[in-house]
Amino acid sequence: MKKEKLKLAILDMNNDVPNQGLRCIKEIVETFHEEVAYRIFNVRAKGEIPDASYDIYISSGGPGSPLDEGEWRQPYLQLMQNLWDINKADTEQKKHVFFICYSFQVICNYFELGEIKPRRNTSFGILKVHQTKKGHNDLIFKGLNDPFYAVDSRDWQLIQPKLTVFKRHGATILSLEKIRTHVELERAIMAVRFSEEFVGTQFHPEAEPVSMESYFSLEENKKVVIDSFGEKKYNEMMNRIDDPEKIELTYNTILPSFIQNAIDKVKQPVMS
C-alpha cells in the first residue's frame, strides 16, 4: 500500500522579483520527496494563499517593506492566525511553519514582539550569528557552531523586544546578530521560536554555497556588490562561501532539521 505524503506549502513572498532563495528552498524540500509533496503559492504578486489543510508551511524572504499593506497581507495573516489557533487546540493535528527574513519581519510585527525598523545601512554578506541560551537547546541549531555563519540580506530589523509579549505568546529569542564593539547600536534579533510549531529566522538558512558562488562570480552581480558595499565586503563574502563550516553547515542544518522534525511530529498519533 502506497503511503500518503505530507503536504507542504512554499509561500513565495518575492513579489515576482528574481531571486535565488526560492530555488534553494525547493531543493531542500525536494530532498524529502519520499515523504512530502509540495506546492508553491505566489502570495504577494498573485494573491495566492493556501488553505489550512497543509501540514508544513515555509514562508520565504522577499524585497520591500515588511509593513507593506498590499492586498495579500490580510489573507496571509488570517491564514497564520488560523494555523496558530489550530495549534492551540489540543485535539487537532499541529501545523508547522518556518518564516524566512521578510516573512519573519511580517509575523514578528503581527505578534507585536518588538520594533520593526529600517536599518541605517543594508546588512549584507555571510555574517556571524550568535545563539542565545535558548538557542543552544533548539533543534534547528543542533550541530551548529556558536557563533555560526549565515547569509544576511536586509534593510529592516527586529529590535527592542517586548519581553512581556514574548512571555505571553510563549516565544523565545534564539539568536542575535554579531557583536559590534565599535558602534552603539542595538543588536537585531536574528531568530525566534514563536511556539513548538512556529519558528523563523531573520537570515537566509536556505542559501546554498555552490549556486551563491556561481551567481556572485558573474561580472554584473560582482559589480552590484562592489558598487554597493565595497571590494573588501565582496572578497570577504567569496572567501566565506567555500568554507564547509560556514553557510554549507547552516544550509544542511536549519531547514532540514525543521522539516524532519515536522514530519516526525505530524506522523505521531494525535492525543484525544
Secondary structure, DSSP 8 states (H G I E B T S, - for coil): -----EEEEEEE-STT---SHHHHHHHHHHTTTTTEEEEEEEHHHH-----TT-SEEEE---SS-TT---TTHHHHHHHHHHHHHHHHSTTS---EEEEETHHHHHHHHHTT-SEEEEEEEEEEEEEEEEE-HHHHT-GGGTT--SSEEEEEEEEEEEES--HHHHHHHT-EEEEEE---TTS-----EEEEE-SSSEEEESSBTT--HHHHHHHHHSHHHHHHHHHHH-HHHHHHHHHHHT-TTTHHHHHHHHHHHHHHHHHHHHHS----
